[in-house]
Amino acid sequence: MSRNRAAVRMLVPAMSSYQVTKYTVQQVPGDDQVEVVIHASDGNKWEYGIPFSRSTGRYMFEEIDVIANDFGDEFAEELTEKIEATVDAIVGK
């Protein structure tokens, strides 16, 4: 393998070999936080706590880019919509 080819191979990320089998998005009781749990086909589980503001309904979830890389943009969009709907329901929007 040529040196250039090896460098290109290192720069191109490998595609993941797993899919989402199920996920949940719910409020953490007694806290201004939403819990996201993602189960993958390889048996792994990802858990995130996403704090939000009750007064504005705003939240920050920087890991959504990592989720898009691991599971695809379509799932990341679906998850974002679910998080937004959950926060909106909690804050009464």
N, CA, C and O atoms as a CHARMM CRD file, in Angstrom:
* protein
*
  372
    1    1 MET  N      0.85500  -1.17400   0.00000 PROA 1      0.00000
    2    1 MET  CA     0.00000   0.00000   0.00000 PROA 1      0.00000
    3    1 MET  C      0.89800   1.23200   0.00000 PROA 1      0.00000
    4    1 MET  O      1.87800   1.31200   0.74000 PROA 1      0.00000
    5    2 SER  N      0.54200   2.17200  -0.83600 PROA 2      0.00000
    6    2 SER  CA     1.35100   3.38400  -0.90300 PROA 2      0.00000
    7    2 SER  C      1.15000   4.22300   0.34500 PROA 2      0.00000
    8    2 SER  O      0.17200   4.07100   1.07700 PROA 2      0.00000
    9    3 ARG  N      2.09000   5.09600   0.56000 PROA 3      0.00000
   10    3 ARG  CA     2.01700   5.96100   1.74000 PROA 3      0.00000
   11    3 ARG  C      0.79200   6.86900   1.68100 PROA 3      0.00000
   12    3 ARG  O      0.12600   7.05600   2.69900 PROA 3      0.00000
   13    4 ASN  N      0.47900   7.42900   0.53100 PROA 4      0.00000
   14    4 ASN  CA    -0.69700   8.30400   0.38400 PROA 4      0.00000
   15    4 ASN  C     -1.98800   7.54800   0.65600 PROA 4      0.00000
   16    4 ASN  O     -2.89400   8.07000   1.30500 PROA 4      0.00000
   17    5 ARG  N     -2.07000   6.35000   0.17200 PROA 5      0.00000
   18    5 ARG  CA    -3.27000   5.55000   0.39500 PROA 5      0.00000
   19    5 ARG  C     -3.47300   5.26700   1.88300 PROA 5      0.00000
   20    5 ARG  O     -4.60600   5.30300   2.36200 PROA 5      0.00000
   21    6 ALA  N     -2.41500   4.99000   2.61100 PROA 6      0.00000
   22    6 ALA  CA    -2.49800   4.74900   4.05100 PROA 6      0.00000
   23    6 ALA  C     -2.97000   6.00300   4.76900 PROA 6      0.00000
   24    6 ALA  O     -3.76900   5.92200   5.70200 PROA 6      0.00000
   25    7 ALA  N     -2.48200   7.16300   4.34000 PROA 7      0.00000
   26    7 ALA  CA    -2.89900   8.41900   4.96700 PROA 7      0.00000
   27    7 ALA  C     -4.37100   8.67900   4.73600 PROA 7      0.00000
   28    7 ALA  O     -5.07600   9.11900   5.64400 PROA 7      0.00000
   29    8 VAL  N     -4.84600   8.41100   3.52500 PROA 8      0.00000
   30    8 VAL  CA    -6.26800   8.61300   3.22500 PROA 8      0.00000
   31    8 VAL  C     -7.11600   7.66500   4.06100 PROA 8      0.00000
   32    8 VAL  O     -8.14500   8.07500   4.59800 PROA 8      0.00000
   33    9 ARG  N     -6.71500   6.43200   4.18100 PROA 9      0.00000
   34    9 ARG  CA    -7.46000   5.45200   4.96500 PROA 9      0.00000
   35    9 ARG  C     -7.60200   5.90700   6.40900 PROA 9      0.00000
   36    9 ARG  O     -8.65200   5.70300   7.01700 PROA 9      0.00000
   37   10 MET  N     -6.56300   6.51900   6.96800 PROA 10     0.00000
   38   10 MET  CA    -6.59500   6.97400   8.35400 PROA 10     0.00000
   39   10 MET  C     -7.52800   8.17800   8.51400 PROA 10     0.00000
   40   10 MET  O     -8.09300   8.37000   9.59100 PROA 10     0.00000
   41   11 LEU  N     -7.70400   8.99200   7.46900 PROA 11     0.00000
   42   11 LEU  CA    -8.52900  10.19200   7.56100 PROA 11     0.00000
   43   11 LEU  C    -10.00700   9.91000   7.39100 PROA 11     0.00000
   44   11 LEU  O    -10.83700  10.67200   7.88600 PROA 11     0.00000
   45   12 VAL  N    -10.35800   8.83800   6.70600 PROA 12     0.00000
   46   12 VAL  CA   -11.75800   8.51300   6.45400 PROA 12     0.00000
   47   12 VAL  C    -12.26400   7.65800   7.60600 PROA 12     0.00000
   48   12 VAL  O    -11.76200   6.55700   7.83000 PROA 12     0.00000
   49   13 PRO  N    -13.27200   8.16500   8.35200 PROA 13     0.00000
   50   13 PRO  CA   -13.76800   7.38400   9.48200 PROA 13     0.00000
   51   13 PRO  C    -14.50100   6.12700   9.01900 PROA 13     0.00000
   52   13 PRO  O    -15.18600   6.12800   7.99600 PROA 13     0.00000
   53   14 ALA  N    -14.34500   5.07800   9.78000 PROA 14     0.00000
   54   14 ALA  CA   -15.04700   3.83700   9.48200 PROA 14     0.00000
   55   14 ALA  C    -16.51600   3.97800   9.84300 PROA 14     0.00000
   56   14 ALA  O    -16.86800   4.66100  10.80500 PROA 14     0.00000
   57   15 MET  N    -17.35400   3.34000   9.07900 PROA 15     0.00000
   58   15 MET  CA   -18.78700   3.35800   9.37200 PROA 15     0.00000
   59   15 MET  C    -19.05400   2.40800  10.54500 PROA 15     0.00000
   60   15 MET  O    -18.39400   1.38000  10.68900 PROA 15     0.00000
   61   16 SER  N    -20.01400   2.76600  11.36000 PROA 16     0.00000
   62   16 SER  CA   -20.32800   1.91100  12.49400 PROA 16     0.00000
   63   16 SER  C    -21.01300   0.64500  11.99500 PROA 16     0.00000
   64   16 SER  O    -21.60500   0.62400  10.91600 PROA 16     0.00000
   65   17 SER  N    -20.92300  -0.38700  12.78300 PROA 17     0.00000
   66   17 SER  CA   -21.51600  -1.66800  12.39900 PROA 17     0.00000
   67   17 SER  C    -22.70500  -2.01400  13.27300 PROA 17     0.00000
   68   17 SER  O    -23.02100  -3.19000  13.45000 PROA 17     0.00000
   69   18 TYR  N    -23.36600  -1.01300  13.81900 PROA 18     0.00000
   70   18 TYR  CA   -24.52300  -1.26200  14.67000 PROA 18     0.00000
   71   18 TYR  C    -25.63400  -0.27700  14.36400 PROA 18     0.00000
   72   18 TYR  O    -25.41400   0.78100  13.77600 PROA 18     0.00000
   73   19 GLN  N    -26.81200  -0.64900  14.77300 PROA 19     0.00000
   74   19 GLN  CA   -28.01700   0.14800  14.56400 PROA 19     0.00000
   75   19 GLN  C    -28.70100   0.36200  15.91100 PROA 19     0.00000
   76   19 GLN  O    -28.45300  -0.37500  16.86500 PROA 19     0.00000
   77   20 VAL  N    -29.56300   1.37300  15.98300 PROA 20     0.00000
   78   20 VAL  CA   -30.36300   1.60000  17.18200 PROA 20     0.00000
   79   20 VAL  C    -31.44700   0.53500  17.22400 PROA 20     0.00000
   80   20 VAL  O    -32.18900   0.35600  16.25800 PROA 20     0.00000
   81   21 THR  N    -31.53700  -0.17200  18.34800 PROA 21     0.00000
   82   21 THR  CA   -32.61700  -1.14900  18.50100 PROA 21     0.00000
   83   21 THR  C    -33.79000  -0.53800  19.25400 PROA 21     0.00000
   84   21 THR  O    -34.94600  -0.87400  18.99500 PROA 21     0.00000
   85   22 LYS  N    -33.49000   0.36400  20.19100 PROA 22     0.00000
   86   22 LYS  CA   -34.52800   1.11300  20.89400 PROA 22     0.00000
   87   22 LYS  C    -33.88100   2.28600  21.60600 PROA 22     0.00000
   88   22 LYS  O    -32.67700   2.29800  21.86300 PROA 22     0.00000
   89   23 TYR  N    -34.71400   3.27400  21.91800 PROA 23     0.00000
   90   23 TYR  CA   -34.20800   4.41600  22.68300 PROA 23     0.00000
   91   23 TYR  C    -35.35500   5.02100  23.46600 PROA 23     0.00000
   92   23 TYR  O    -36.52400   4.86900  23.11000 PROA 23     0.00000
   93   24 THR  N    -34.99700   5.71400  24.54700 PROA 24     0.00000
   94   24 THR  CA   -35.99000   6.40200  25.35800 PROA 24     0.00000
   95   24 THR  C    -35.52200   7.82400  25.62000 PROA 24     0.00000
   96   24 THR  O    -34.32800   8.10200  25.72500 PROA 24     0.00000
   97   25 VAL  N    -36.50100   8.71200  25.72200 PROA 25     0.00000
   98   25 VAL  CA   -36.26700  10.10200  26.08800 PROA 25     0.00000
   99   25 VAL  C    -37.31100  10.42400  27.14400 PROA 25     0.00000
  100   25 VAL  O    -38.51100  10.33800  26.88100 PROA 25     0.00000
  101   26 GLN  N    -36.85800  10.79900  28.34500 PROA 26     0.00000
  102   26 GLN  CA   -37.80700  11.08800  29.42200 PROA 26     0.00000
  103   26 GLN  C    -37.21600  12.07200  30.41200 PROA 26     0.00000
  104   26 GLN  O    -36.00100  12.24900  30.49700 PROA 26     0.00000
  105   27 GLN  N    -38.10500  12.70600  31.15800 PROA 27     0.00000
  106   27 GLN  CA   -37.66500  13.64100  32.18500 PROA 27     0.00000
  107   27 GLN  C    -37.04800  12.87500  33.34700 PROA 27     0.00000
  108   27 GLN  O    -37.50900  11.79300  33.71000 PROA 27     0.00000
  109   28 VAL  N    -36.00000  13.45000  33.92300 PROA 28     0.00000
  110   28 VAL  CA   -35.42300  12.90600  35.14600 PROA 28     0.00000
  111   28 VAL  C    -36.27100  13.45800  36.29500 PROA 28     0.00000
  112   28 VAL  O    -36.30300  14.67100  36.50400 PROA 28     0.00000
  113   29 PRO  N    -36.95400  12.59200  37.03900 PROA 29     0.00000
  114   29 PRO  CA   -37.81800  13.07600  38.12200 PROA 29     0.00000
  115   29 PRO  C    -37.06100  13.94000  39.12500 PROA 29     0.00000
  116   29 PRO  O    -35.98200  13.57200  39.58900 PROA 29     0.00000
  117   30 GLY  N    -37.63700  15.08900  39.45200 PROA 30     0.00000
  118   30 GLY  CA   -37.05500  15.98300  40.44500 PROA 30     0.00000
  119   30 GLY  C    -35.88100  16.79600  39.95000 PROA 30     0.00000
  120   30 GLY  O    -35.18700  17.41900  40.75400 PROA 30     0.00000
  121   31 ASP  N    -35.63400  16.80800  38.63800 PROA 31     0.00000
  122   31 ASP  CA   -34.48600  17.54000  38.10800 PROA 31     0.00000
  123   31 ASP  C    -34.87700  18.20800  36.78900 PROA 31     0.00000
  124   31 ASP  O    -35.77900  17.73600  36.09700 PROA 31     0.00000
  125   32 ASP  N    -34.21200  19.28400  36.44700 PROA 32     0.00000
  126   32 ASP  CA   -34.43400  19.95300  35.16300 PROA 32     0.00000
  127   32 ASP  C    -33.48700  19.34500  34.14200 PROA 32     0.00000
  128   32 ASP  O    -32.56200  19.99200  33.65000 PROA 32     0.00000
  129   33 GLN  N    -33.75200  18.07300  33.84000 PROA 33     0.00000
  130   33 GLN  CA   -32.87900  17.31100  32.97200 PROA 33     0.00000
  131   33 GLN  C    -33.70400  16.24700  32.24500 PROA 33     0.00000
  132   33 GLN  O    -34.63900  15.67300  32.80200 PROA 33     0.00000
  133   34 VAL  N    -33.33500  16.00500  30.99800 PROA 34     0.00000
  134   34 VAL  CA   -33.94300  14.94200  30.21000 PROA 34     0.00000
  135   34 VAL  C    -32.91200  13.83000  30.06500 PROA 34     0.00000
  136   34 VAL  O    -31.73900  14.08400  29.79100 PROA 34     0.00000
  137   35 GLU  N    -33.36000  12.60900  30.25200 PROA 35     0.00000
  138   35 GLU  CA   -32.49000  11.44600  30.10100 PROA 35     0.00000
  139   35 GLU  C    -32.72100  10.82200  28.73600 PROA 35     0.00000
  140   35 GLU  O    -33.86300  10.61000  28.32900 PROA 35     0.00000
  141   36 VAL  N    -31.63200  10.52500  28.02400 PROA 36     0.00000
  142   36 VAL  CA   -31.68400   9.82000  26.75000 PROA 36     0.00000
  143   36 VAL  C    -30.89100   8.53300  26.92100 PROA 36     0.00000
  144   36 VAL  O    -29.73500   8.55500  27.34300 PROA 36     0.00000
  145   37 VAL  N    -31.52200   7.41400  26.58900 PROA 37     0.00000
  146   37 VAL  CA   -30.85100   6.11200  26.63000 PROA 37     0.00000
  147   37 VAL  C    -31.02000   5.47400  25.25700 PROA 37     0.00000
  148   37 VAL  O    -32.13800   5.33500  24.76000 PROA 37     0.00000
  149   38 ILE  N    -29.90100   5.08800  24.64800 PROA 38     0.00000
  150   38 ILE  CA   -29.90400   4.47700  23.32600 PROA 38     0.00000
  151   38 ILE  C    -29.31100   3.07600  23.43800 PROA 38     0.00000
  152   38 ILE  O    -28.21700   2.90000  23.97400 PROA 38     0.00000
  153   39 HSD  N    -30.02700   2.09300  22.93700 PROA 39     0.00000
  154   39 HSD  CA   -29.55000   0.70800  22.89400 PROA 39     0.00000
  155   39 HSD  C    -29.20600   0.37300  21.44600 PROA 39     0.00000
  156   39 HSD  O    -29.98100   0.66100  20.53400 PROA 39     0.00000
  157   40 ALA  N    -28.03500  -0.23900  21.24100 PROA 40     0.00000
  158   40 ALA  CA   -27.58400  -0.57900  19.89200 PROA 40     0.00000
  159   40 ALA  C    -27.61200  -2.08800  19.67600 PROA 40     0.00000
  160   40 ALA  O    -27.63900  -2.87300  20.62400 PROA 40     0.00000
  161   41 SER  N    -27.60500  -2.46300  18.41400 PROA 41     0.00000
  162   41 SER  CA   -27.69800  -3.86900  18.02900 PROA 41     0.00000
  163   41 SER  C    -26.50500  -4.70700  18.49800 PROA 41     0.00000
  164   41 SER  O    -26.59500  -5.93400  18.55200 PROA 41     0.00000
  165   42 ASP  N    -25.40000  -4.06100  18.83400 PROA 42     0.00000
  166   42 ASP  CA   -24.23500  -4.81800  19.31800 PROA 42     0.00000
  167   42 ASP  C    -24.24400  -5.00000  20.83000 PROA 42     0.00000
  168   42 ASP  O    -23.28900  -5.52900  21.39900 PROA 42     0.00000
  169   43 GLY  N    -25.33100  -4.56000  21.49000 PROA 43     0.00000
  170   43 GLY  CA   -25.44900  -4.72000  22.93600 PROA 43     0.00000
  171   43 GLY  C    -24.99600  -3.51800  23.73900 PROA 43     0.00000
  172   43 GLY  O    -25.20200  -3.48700  24.95300 PROA 43     0.00000
  173   44 ASN  N    -24.38600  -2.53000  23.10700 PROA 44     0.00000
  174   44 ASN  CA   -23.94800  -1.32800  23.82600 PROA 44     0.00000
  175   44 ASN  C    -25.12900  -0.44300  24.16500 PROA 44     0.00000
  176   44 ASN  O    -26.17500  -0.48400  23.51700 PROA 44     0.00000
  177   45 LYS  N    -24.93100   0.36700  25.20900 PROA 45     0.00000
  178   45 LYS  CA   -25.95900   1.30500  25.65000 PROA 45     0.00000
  179   45 LYS  C    -25.29700   2.65100  25.90800 PROA 45     0.00000
  180   45 LYS  O    -24.25700   2.72300  26.56300 PROA 45     0.00000
  181   46 TRP  N    -25.90000   3.71100  25.39300 PROA 46     0.00000
  182   46 TRP  CA   -25.42300   5.06800  25.61300 PROA 46     0.00000
  183   46 TRP  C    -26.44700   5.78100  26.47500 PROA 46     0.00000
  184   46 TRP  O    -27.65000   5.66800  26.24000 PROA 46     0.00000
  185   47 GLU  N    -25.97000   6.52000  27.48200 PROA 47     0.00000
  186   47 GLU  CA   -26.85000   7.27200  28.37500 PROA 47     0.00000
  187   47 GLU  C    -26.37800   8.72000  28.44300 PROA 47     0.00000
  188   47 GLU  O    -25.18800   8.98800  28.60900 PROA 47     0.00000
  189   48 TYR  N    -27.32400   9.65100  28.31300 PROA 48     0.00000
  190   48 TYR  CA   -27.01200  11.08100  28.35600 PROA 48     0.00000
  191   48 TYR  C    -27.99800  11.78300  29.27800 PROA 48     0.00000
  192   48 TYR  O    -29.17700  11.43100  29.32200 PROA 48     0.00000
  193   49 GLY  N    -27.51800  12.76300  30.00300 PROA 49     0.00000
  194   49 GLY  CA   -28.36500  13.66400  30.77400 PROA 49     0.00000
  195   49 GLY  C    -28.28300  15.03800  30.13700 PROA 49     0.00000
  196   49 GLY  O    -27.19600  15.59800  29.99400 PROA 49     0.00000
  197   50 ILE  N    -29.42600  15.58200  29.75500 PROA 50     0.00000
  198   50 ILE  CA   -29.46000  16.85800  29.04700 PROA 50     0.00000
  199   50 ILE  C    -30.17700  17.88400  29.90500 PROA 50     0.00000
  200   50 ILE  O    -31.40100  17.83100  30.02800 PROA 50     0.00000
  201   51 PRO  N    -29.44100  18.82000  30.50500 PROA 51     0.00000
  202   51 PRO  CA   -30.08800  19.85400  31.31900 PROA 51     0.00000
  203   51 PRO  C    -30.84200  20.84300  30.42600 PROA 51     0.00000
  204   51 PRO  O    -30.45300  21.09800  29.28600 PROA 51     0.00000
  205   52 PHE  N    -31.92300  21.38800  30.97100 PROA 52     0.00000
  206   52 PHE  CA   -32.70200  22.38200  30.24600 PROA 52     0.00000
  207   52 PHE  C    -33.15100  23.46900  31.20400 PROA 52     0.00000
  208   52 PHE  O    -33.12300  23.28900  32.42100 PROA 52     0.00000
  209   53 SER  N    -33.56200  24.59300  30.64800 PROA 53     0.00000
  210   53 SER  CA   -34.06400  25.71800  31.43700 PROA 53     0.00000
  211   53 SER  C    -35.58400  25.67500  31.45700 PROA 53     0.00000
  212   53 SER  O    -36.22200  25.66500  30.40300 PROA 53     0.00000
  213   54 ARG  N    -36.16100  25.64800  32.63900 PROA 54     0.00000
  214   54 ARG  CA   -37.62900  25.66900  32.74600 PROA 54     0.00000
  215   54 ARG  C    -38.21200  27.00000  32.27500 PROA 54     0.00000
  216   54 ARG  O    -39.33000  27.03800  31.76200 PROA 54     0.00000
  217   55 SER  N    -37.46800  28.08300  32.44600 PROA 55     0.00000
  218   55 SER  CA   -38.00100  29.39700  32.07100 PROA 55     0.00000
  219   55 SER  C    -37.98100  29.63100  30.55900 PROA 55     0.00000
  220   55 SER  O    -38.85200  30.32900  30.03900 PROA 55     0.00000
  221   56 THR  N    -37.00700  29.06500  29.84500 PROA 56     0.00000
  222   56 THR  CA   -36.90500  29.30900  28.41100 PROA 56     0.00000
  223   56 THR  C    -37.16000  28.06600  27.55900 PROA 56     0.00000
  224   56 THR  O    -37.47600  28.18300  26.37500 PROA 56     0.00000
  225   57 GLY  N    -37.02600  26.88900  28.14700 PROA 57     0.00000
  226   57 GLY  CA   -37.15400  25.65500  27.38400 PROA 57     0.00000
  227   57 GLY  C    -35.91200  25.32100  26.57400 PROA 57     0.00000
  228   57 GLY  O    -35.91900  24.37400  25.78700 PROA 57     0.00000
  229   58 ARG  N    -34.85300  26.08600  26.75900 PROA 58     0.00000
  230   58 ARG  CA   -33.62000  25.84800  26.01000 PROA 58     0.00000
  231   58 ARG  C    -32.79800  24.74500  26.65000 PROA 58     0.00000
  232   58 ARG  O    -32.80800  24.54900  27.86500 PROA 58     0.00000
  233   59 TYR  N    -32.09000  24.03500  25.79400 PROA 59     0.00000
  234   59 TYR  CA   -31.18300  22.97900  26.24200 PROA 59     0.00000
  235   59 TYR  C    -29.98500  22.95000  25.30100 PROA 59     0.00000
  236   59 TYR  O    -30.03000  23.52100  24.21100 PROA 59     0.00000
  237   60 MET  N    -28.91900  22.28500  25.72300 PROA 60     0.00000
  238   60 MET  CA   -27.74700  22.11400  24.87600 PROA 60     0.00000
  239   60 MET  C    -27.35800  20.64000  24.90400 PROA 60     0.00000
  240   60 MET  O    -27.17300  20.04700  25.96600 PROA 60     0.00000
  241   61 PHE  N    -27.24000  20.06800  23.71100 PROA 61     0.00000
  242   61 PHE  CA   -26.85900  18.65800  23.59700 PROA 61     0.00000
  243   61 PHE  C    -25.79700  18.54500  22.51000 PROA 61     0.00000
  244   61 PHE  O    -26.09500  18.21100  21.36400 PROA 61     0.00000
  245   62 GLU  N    -24.56300  18.82900  22.88600 PROA 62     0.00000
  246   62 GLU  CA   -23.45100  18.85400  21.93500 PROA 62     0.00000
  247   62 GLU  C    -23.13200  17.47700  21.35400 PROA 62     0.00000
  248   62 GLU  O    -22.55300  17.38500  20.27100 PROA 62     0.00000
  249   63 GLU  N    -23.49400  16.43100  22.04300 PROA 63     0.00000
  250   63 GLU  CA   -23.18400  15.07400  21.58800 PROA 63     0.00000
  251   63 GLU  C    -24.02100  14.63600  20.39900 PROA 63     0.00000
  252   63 GLU  O    -23.78600  13.55600  19.85700 PROA 63     0.00000
  253   64 ILE  N    -25.00000  15.44700  19.97200 PROA 64     0.00000
  254   64 ILE  CA   -25.84900  15.05200  18.84700 PROA 64     0.00000
  255   64 ILE  C    -25.01200  14.82200  17.59200 PROA 64     0.00000
  256   64 ILE  O    -25.37900  13.99200  16.76000 PROA 64     0.00000
  257   65 ASP  N    -23.89600  15.53600  17.43600 PROA 65     0.00000
  258   65 ASP  CA   -23.01600  15.31500  16.28300 PROA 65     0.00000
  259   65 ASP  C    -22.37100  13.92800  16.33500 PROA 65     0.00000
  260   65 ASP  O    -22.22300  13.26900  15.30600 PROA 65     0.00000
  261   66 VAL  N    -21.99500  13.49800  17.51300 PROA 66     0.00000
  262   66 VAL  CA   -21.42000  12.16200  17.67500 PROA 66     0.00000
  263   66 VAL  C    -22.47300  11.10800  17.35900 PROA 66     0.00000
  264   66 VAL  O    -22.18000  10.10700  16.70500 PROA 66     0.00000
  265   67 ILE  N    -23.69400  11.33100  17.82300 PROA 67     0.00000
  266   67 ILE  CA   -24.78700  10.39600  17.54700 PROA 67     0.00000
  267   67 ILE  C    -25.05400  10.33100  16.04800 PROA 67     0.00000
  268   67 ILE  O    -25.29400   9.25100  15.51000 PROA 67     0.00000
  269   68 ALA  N    -25.01400  11.47700  15.36900 PROA 68     0.00000
  270   68 ALA  CA   -25.20100  11.49200  13.91800 PROA 68     0.00000
  271   68 ALA  C    -24.10800  10.67800  13.22400 PROA 68     0.00000
  272   68 ALA  O    -24.39100   9.95400  12.27000 PROA 68     0.00000
  273   69 ASN  N    -22.87800  10.78900  13.69000 PROA 69     0.00000
  274   69 ASN  CA   -21.78100  10.00100  13.11200 PROA 69     0.00000
  275   69 ASN  C    -21.95700   8.51500  13.36500 PROA 69     0.00000
  276   69 ASN  O    -21.69800   7.69400  12.48500 PROA 69     0.00000
  277   70 ASP  N    -22.39700   8.17000  14.56900 PROA 70     0.00000
  278   70 ASP  CA   -22.52900   6.76000  14.93900 PROA 70     0.00000
  279   70 ASP  C    -23.77000   6.09500  14.35400 PROA 70     0.00000
  280   70 ASP  O    -23.72100   4.93500  13.94500 PROA 70     0.00000
  281   71 PHE  N    -24.88300   6.82800  14.31400 PROA 71     0.00000
  282   71 PHE  CA   -26.15500   6.21200  13.94600 PROA 71     0.00000
  283   71 PHE  C    -26.81800   6.82400  12.71300 PROA 71     0.00000
  284   71 PHE  O    -27.83700   6.31700  12.24600 PROA 71     0.00000
  285   72 GLY  N    -26.25700   7.89500  12.18700 PROA 72     0.00000
  286   72 GLY  CA   -26.81500   8.50900  10.98500 PROA 72     0.00000
  287   72 GLY  C    -27.59600   9.77400  11.28200 PROA 72     0.00000
  288   72 GLY  O    -28.13600   9.96400  12.37200 PROA 72     0.00000
  289   73 ASP  N    -27.63500  10.63500  10.27000 PROA 73     0.00000
  290   73 ASP  CA   -28.32400  11.91900  10.39900 PROA 73     0.00000
  291   73 ASP  C    -29.82200  11.76200  10.64400 PROA 73     0.00000
  292   73 ASP  O    -30.41200  12.53100  11.40300 PROA 73     0.00000
  293   74 GLU  N    -30.43400  10.77500  10.01000 PROA 74     0.00000
  294   74 GLU  CA   -31.88200  10.58000  10.15900 PROA 74     0.00000
  295   74 GLU  C    -32.24800  10.29800  11.61800 PROA 74     0.00000
  296   74 GLU  O    -33.19800  10.87200  12.14900 PROA 74     0.00000
  297   75 PHE  N    -31.48500   9.40900  12.25900 PROA 75     0.00000
  298   75 PHE  CA   -31.76500   9.12600  13.67100 PROA 75     0.00000
  299   75 PHE  C    -31.48700  10.34900  14.53000 PROA 75     0.00000
  300   75 PHE  O    -32.25100  10.63900  15.45100 PROA 75     0.00000
  301   76 ALA  N    -30.40500  11.07400  14.24800 PROA 76     0.00000
  302   76 ALA  CA   -30.08000  12.27100  15.03300 PROA 76     0.00000
  303   76 ALA  C    -31.20200  13.30400  14.93700 PROA 76     0.00000
  304   76 ALA  O    -31.52700  13.95600  15.92900 PROA 76     0.00000
  305   77 GLU  N    -31.78900  13.45800  13.76700 PROA 77     0.00000
  306   77 GLU  CA   -32.91600  14.38500  13.60900 PROA 77     0.00000
  307   77 GLU  C    -34.13600  13.90400  14.38600 PROA 77     0.00000
  308   77 GLU  O    -34.80500  14.69300  15.05300 PROA 77     0.00000
  309   78 GLU  N    -34.42200  12.61200  14.29900 PROA 78     0.00000
  310   78 GLU  CA   -35.55000  12.03900  15.04400 PROA 78     0.00000
  311   78 GLU  C    -35.36500  12.23300  16.54500 PROA 78     0.00000
  312   78 GLU  O    -36.30000  12.60700  17.25300 PROA 78     0.00000
  313   79 LEU  N    -34.15400  11.97700  17.01900 PROA 79     0.00000
  314   79 LEU  CA   -33.85700  12.12900  18.43700 PROA 79     0.00000
  315   79 LEU  C    -33.99300  13.58900  18.86800 PROA 79     0.00000
  316   79 LEU  O    -34.54500  13.87100  19.93100 PROA 79     0.00000
  317   80 THR  N    -33.49500  14.51500  18.05300 PROA 80     0.00000
  318   80 THR  CA   -33.60700  15.93500  18.35900 PROA 80     0.00000
  319   80 THR  C    -35.06700  16.35400  18.48000 PROA 80     0.00000
  320   80 THR  O    -35.42800  17.08600  19.40100 PROA 80     0.00000
  321   81 GLU  N    -35.90300  15.89700  17.56300 PROA 81     0.00000
  322   81 GLU  CA   -37.33100  16.21400  17.61600 PROA 81     0.00000
  323   81 GLU  C    -37.96700  15.67000  18.89000 PROA 81     0.00000
  324   81 GLU  O    -38.79000  16.34300  19.51100 PROA 81     0.00000
  325   82 LYS  N    -37.59200  14.46100  19.27900 PROA 82     0.00000
  326   82 LYS  CA   -38.13800  13.84000  20.49500 PROA 82     0.00000
  327   82 LYS  C    -37.68700  14.60800  21.74100 PROA 82     0.00000
  328   82 LYS  O    -38.48300  14.82900  22.65300 PROA 82     0.00000
  329   83 ILE  N    -36.42200  15.01500  21.78500 PROA 83     0.00000
  330   83 ILE  CA   -35.91900  15.79000  22.92700 PROA 83     0.00000
  331   83 ILE  C    -36.67400  17.11400  23.01500 PROA 83     0.00000
  332   83 ILE  O    -37.11900  17.50700  24.09400 PROA 83     0.00000
  333   84 GLU  N    -36.81700  17.80100  21.88300 PROA 84     0.00000
  334   84 GLU  CA   -37.52200  19.08800  21.87400 PROA 84     0.00000
  335   84 GLU  C    -38.97200  18.92900  22.31600 PROA 84     0.00000
  336   84 GLU  O    -39.47300  19.75300  23.08000 PROA 84     0.00000
  337   85 ALA  N    -39.64900  17.89400  21.85300 PROA 85     0.00000
  338   85 ALA  CA   -41.03800  17.66000  22.25200 PROA 85     0.00000
  339   85 ALA  C    -41.13400  17.35400  23.73700 PROA 85     0.00000
  340   85 ALA  O    -42.07600  17.79400  24.39700 PROA 85     0.00000
  341   86 THR  N    -40.18300  16.61300  24.26900 PROA 86     0.00000
  342   86 THR  CA   -40.18600  16.28100  25.69600 PROA 86     0.00000
  343   86 THR  C    -39.96600  17.52900  26.54000 PROA 86     0.00000
  344   86 THR  O    -40.67900  17.74300  27.52000 PROA 86     0.00000
  345   87 VAL  N    -38.99000  18.35400  26.17500 PROA 87     0.00000
  346   87 VAL  CA   -38.72800  19.59300  26.91700 PROA 87     0.00000
  347   87 VAL  C    -39.94300  20.51900  26.82200 PROA 87     0.00000
  348   87 VAL  O    -40.35900  21.09900  27.82400 PROA 87     0.00000
  349   88 ASP  N    -40.51300  20.65900  25.62300 PROA 88     0.00000
  350   88 ASP  CA   -41.69800  21.49900  25.45800 PROA 88     0.00000
  351   88 ASP  C    -42.85500  21.03900  26.34700 PROA 88     0.00000
  352   88 ASP  O    -43.55100  21.86200  26.94200 PROA 88     0.00000
  353   89 ALA  N    -43.05300  19.74400  26.43400 PROA 89     0.00000
  354   89 ALA  CA   -44.12800  19.20400  27.27200 PROA 89     0.00000
  355   89 ALA  C    -43.87900  19.49100  28.74200 PROA 89     0.00000
  356   89 ALA  O    -44.81400  19.77000  29.49100 PROA 89     0.00000
  357   90 ILE  N    -42.62900  19.42400  29.15300 PROA 90     0.00000
  358   90 ILE  CA   -42.29200  19.66700  30.56000 PROA 90     0.00000
  359   90 ILE  C    -42.49700  21.12900  30.92700 PROA 90     0.00000
  360   90 ILE  O    -43.04500  21.43900  31.98500 PROA 90     0.00000
  361   91 VAL  N    -42.05500  22.02900  30.05100 PROA 91     0.00000
  362   91 VAL  CA   -42.13800  23.46300  30.37800 PROA 91     0.00000
  363   91 VAL  C    -43.47500  24.07600  29.96800 PROA 91     0.00000
  364   91 VAL  O    -43.72100  25.25700  30.21300 PROA 91     0.00000
  365   92 GLY  N    -44.32900  23.27900  29.34900 PROA 92     0.00000
  366   92 GLY  CA   -45.67500  23.75700  29.02000 PROA 92     0.00000
  367   92 GLY  C    -45.76900  24.59800  27.77400 PROA 92     0.00000
  368   92 GLY  O    -46.61100  25.49300  27.69600 PROA 92     0.00000
  369   93 LYS  N    -44.93100  24.33400  26.80300 PROA 93     0.00000
  370   93 LYS  CA   -44.99100  25.07300  25.52300 PROA 93     0.00000
  371   93 LYS  C    -45.93600  24.40700  24.57200 PROA 93     0.00000
  372   93 LYS  O    -46.11800  24.88000  23.45000 PROA 93     0.00000
